Amino acid sequence: MPQLAAYFDQIPSSHRALILAGGIAAFWLWESAAPLVRVRYDKWSHALVNFFFTATTIVVNFALAFVLVGTADLVAREQIGLLFLLPPLPLAAQALIGLLVLDLVGAWLPHFVQHRTPLLWRLHLVHHSDTSVDTTSANRHHPGESVVRLVFTALAVAVSGAPIWMVFLYQSVSVVLSQFNHANIALPAGLDRMLSWVIVSPDMHKVHHHYVLPHTDSNYGNVFSVWDRLFRTFSHLPRTQIVYGVDTHMDPREHSTIGALLTMPFRRYRRPGQ
């Protein structure tokens, strides 16, 4: 564990980029060889749009990385956060607690808030409007949403007291798990169900991408599935019944080009139930 902490404390940017690219490549090959849904779209055109938003996410995260580093430095200097309130624990136990809090405050909470706040939901629409969810959909986020998520991540660092190595470890796990549970793959149903008691599995997350309520407003988890079960936001839908997208933006002209997606948050529409 100390070696892992030391590695992520000094992880080069190139290694973080390699984790992201390697995950996409691995799951792309998997879903191409054994897809859940037989591809009925231009996979490369779809991917290029999503890669654009992956690139903007990377740019935002690197441009604002000083916020996370500064927050982690402040936390360590002032001994702020949950980890400083606990009695001395083995490093592995500290890591588990830190990752759980980072996941709750830095991922589950902003995801829940985005679905409940009209302004933030408009930004999050870019992610949900994808009607052909695959591993490239994982980082399809409007640049504005990337900023919102980074702010919540900084809040999670302050609440948890996590050192920067733990933050980078969580982000690496998060990006690979997100690529995994968005991938167009089908695990054996029993295996997927068992995994969903610990982590967000493909079947569990794809329910969240069903095009209508109430399923759209469920299964907010990012890495750990415990939060949706604890806060009663967990739902199940057979994989054969899932239709991707969001019912207010099912027209391909609204969600299949970079220009349409960048301007999507600023166009008029009304969400059902609001």
C-alpha positions in Angstrom: 0.0 0.0 0.0 2.8 2.5 0.7 4.2 1.9 -2.7 0.7 2.6 -4.3 0.4 5.8 -2.3 3.9 6.9 -3.4 3.1 6.2 -7.0 -0.1 8.1 -7.1 1.4 11.0 -5.1 3.8 11.6 -8.0 1.9 10.1 -10.9 2.9 11.8 -14.2 0.2 13.3 -16.3 1.2 11.0 -19.1 0.3 8.0 -16.9 -3.1 9.4 -16.1 -3.7 9.9 -19.8 -2.6 6.4 -20.5 -5.1 5.0 -17.9 -7.9 6.9 -19.6 -6.8 5.9 -23.2 -6.0 2.3 -22.2 -9.4 1.8 -20.6 -11.2 3.1 -23.6 -9.2 0.9 -25.9 -9.8 -2.2 -23.8 -13.5 -1.8 -23.4 -13.8 -0.7 -27.1 -12.3 -4.1 -28.1 -14.5 -5.9 -25.6 -17.8 -4.3 -26.8 -16.7 -4.8 -30.4 -16.1 -8.5 -29.9 -19.1 -9.2 -27.7 -21.6 -6.3 -27.7 -24.7 -6.1 -25.5 -26.5 -4.4 -28.4 -25.6 -5.0 -32.0 -24.3 -1.7 -33.3 -26.8 0.1 -35.6 -25.0 3.4 -35.8 -21.7 4.8 -37.2 -19.5 3.8 -34.2 -16.6 6.0 -35.3 -18.8 9.2 -35.9 -20.4 8.6 -32.6 -17.0 8.2 -30.9 -15.5 11.3 -32.5 -18.2 13.4 -31.0 -17.7 11.8 -27.6 -13.9 12.1 -27.8 -14.3 15.9 -28.3 -16.1 16.1 -24.9 -13.5 13.7 -23.4 -10.9 16.2 -24.6 -12.7 19.2 -23.0 -13.1 17.2 -19.8 -9.3 16.6 -19.8 -8.6 20.3 -20.5 -10.9 21.5 -17.7 -9.4 19.0 -15.2 -5.8 19.8 -16.0 -6.5 23.6 -16.2 -8.1 23.5 -12.7 -5.9 20.8 -11.2 -4.4 23.6 -9.0 -7.7 23.8 -7.2 -7.5 20.1 -6.1 -3.8 20.3 -5.3 -4.4 23.5 -3.3 -7.3 22.0 -1.4 -5.3 18.9 -0.6 -2.4 21.0 0.6 -4.7 23.1 2.8 -6.3 20.0 4.2 -3.0 18.5 5.1 -1.6 21.7 6.6 -4.7 22.5 8.7 -5.6 18.8 9.3 -9.1 19.3 8.1 -11.5 16.4 7.3 -12.8 13.1 8.4 -9.5 11.2 8.2 -7.9 13.6 10.7 -10.8 13.0 13.2 -10.4 9.2 13.2 -8.0 7.3 15.4 -4.8 6.0 13.7 -5.7 3.3 11.1 -3.8 1.1 8.7 -3.1 2.9 5.4 -5.5 0.5 3.6 -8.4 1.3 5.9 -7.7 5.0 5.5 -7.7 4.6 1.7 -11.0 2.7 1.8 -12.7 5.4 3.9 -11.2 8.2 1.9 -12.4 6.6 -1.4 -15.9 6.1 0.0 -16.2 9.8 1.0 -14.7 11.0 -2.2 -17.2 8.9 -4.1 -20.2 10.1 -2.0 -19.4 13.8 -1.9 -17.4 14.2 -5.1 -19.5 12.0 -7.4 -22.8 10.7 -6.1 -23.9 14.0 -4.5 -23.2 16.3 -7.6 -24.9 13.7 -9.8 -28.0 13.8 -7.6 -27.9 17.6 -7.4 -27.6 17.8 -11.2 -30.8 15.9 -11.7 -32.6 18.0 -9.1 -31.4 21.5 -10.2 -32.8 22.8 -13.6 -29.7 24.8 -14.4 -27.3 21.9 -13.7 -29.6 19.4 -15.4 -29.3 21.4 -18.6 -25.5 20.9 -18.5 -25.9 17.2 -17.7 -28.3 16.7 -20.6 -25.3 16.4 -22.9 -24.3 13.2 -21.2 -27.9 11.8 -21.0 -28.8 12.6 -24.6 -26.6 9.9 -26.0 -28.9 7.3 -27.6 -26.1 4.9 -28.4 -24.3 4.4 -25.0 -21.0 2.7 -25.2 -17.6 3.1 -23.5 -16.9 6.4 -25.2 -20.0 7.9 -23.5 -18.3 7.8 -20.1 -16.7 11.2 -20.5 -19.3 12.9 -22.6 -19.7 15.9 -20.4 -20.4 19.5 -21.3 -17.4 21.7 -20.2 -19.6 23.5 -17.8 -20.5 20.2 -16.1 -16.8 19.3 -15.9 -16.3 22.5 -13.9 -19.2 21.7 -11.6 -17.8 18.2 -10.9 -14.4 19.6 -10.1 -15.8 22.0 -7.6 -17.6 19.1 -5.8 -14.4 17.0 -6.0 -12.6 19.8 -4.1 -15.4 19.8 -1.6 -15.0 16.1 -1.2 -11.3 16.5 -0.5 -12.0 19.0 2.2 -14.7 16.8 3.8 -12.6 13.6 3.6 -9.2 15.0 4.4 -7.8 12.9 1.6 -4.2 13.5 0.5 -3.6 14.2 -3.2 -2.4 10.6 -3.8 -5.8 9.3 -2.7 -7.6 11.8 -5.0 -5.6 10.7 -8.0 -6.1 7.1 -7.1 -9.9 7.7 -6.9 -9.9 9.5 -10.2 -8.1 6.7 -11.9 -10.5 4.1 -10.5 -13.4 6.3 -11.4 -12.5 6.8 -15.0 -12.0 3.0 -15.6 -15.1 2.0 -13.8 -17.1 4.6 -15.7 -15.8 3.3 -19.0 -16.7 -0.2 -17.8 -20.3 0.4 -16.8 -21.0 2.5 -19.9 -19.5 -0.1 -22.2 -21.8 -1.9 -24.6 -21.2 -5.2 -23.0 -23.2 -7.9 -21.3 -21.9 -9.7 -18.3 -23.6 -12.9 -17.2 -26.7 -11.7 -15.3 -25.8 -13.3 -12.1 -22.2 -11.9 -12.1 -23.6 -8.4 -12.9 -26.1 -8.7 -10.1 -23.3 -9.7 -7.6 -21.0 -6.9 -8.7 -23.8 -4.4 -8.3 -23.8 -5.0 -4.5 -20.3 -3.5 -4.3 -19.6 -1.5 -7.4 -21.7 0.1 -10.1 -22.1 -2.6 -12.7 -23.0 -2.2 -16.4 -26.6 -3.3 -16.0 -27.1 -1.1 -12.9 -25.8 2.1 -14.6 -27.5 1.6 -17.9 -30.9 1.8 -16.0 -29.8 5.4 -15.3 -29.6 6.0 -19.1 -33.1 4.8 -19.7 -34.9 7.6 -21.6 -37.8 8.3 -19.2 -38.5 8.9 -15.6 -38.3 7.5 -12.9 -35.4 5.4 -14.1 -33.4 8.4 -15.3 -33.5 9.7 -11.7 -32.0 6.6 -10.1 -28.7 4.8 -9.8 -26.5 7.9 -9.5 -23.5 5.9 -8.3 -20.1 6.3 -9.8 -17.8 3.7 -8.2 -19.6 2.3 -5.2 -23.2 1.1 -5.4 -23.8 1.4 -1.6 -25.0 5.0 -1.8 -28.0 4.3 -4.1 -29.1 1.5 -1.9 -28.6 3.6 1.3 -30.5 6.6 0.0 -33.1 4.5 -1.8 -32.3 5.7 -5.3 -31.6 2.3 -6.6 -33.8 0.8 -9.3 -33.7 -2.2 -11.6 -34.9 -2.6 -15.2 -34.2 -5.7 -17.4 -31.4 -4.9 -19.9 -33.7 -5.8 -22.8 -36.2 -3.0 -21.8 -33.6 -0.1 -21.7 -33.9 2.6 -24.3 -31.0 5.1 -24.2 -31.4 8.8 -24.4 -33.7 11.4 -22.7 -37.2 11.8 -23.9 -37.0 15.6 -24.4 -34.1 15.2 -26.8 -34.6 12.1 -28.9 -34.2 13.9 -32.3 -30.7 13.0 -33.7 -30.3 16.6 -34.8 -30.3 17.6 -31.2 -27.6 15.2 -29.8 -25.4 13.9 -32.6 -23.2 16.9 -33.4 -20.6 18.9 -31.3 -22.3 22.2 -32.1 -25.8 21.0 -31.0 -24.4 19.5 -27.8 -22.4 22.6 -26.9 -25.5 24.8 -27.2 -27.9 22.2 -25.8 -28.0 23.7 -22.2 -29.0 27.1 -23.7 -32.0 26.0 -25.8 -35.6 26.1 -24.6 -37.3 22.9 -23.6 -39.4 21.6 -20.7 -38.6 18.5 -18.7 -41.5 16.3 -17.9 -42.5 16.7 -14.3 -41.2 20.2 -14.0 
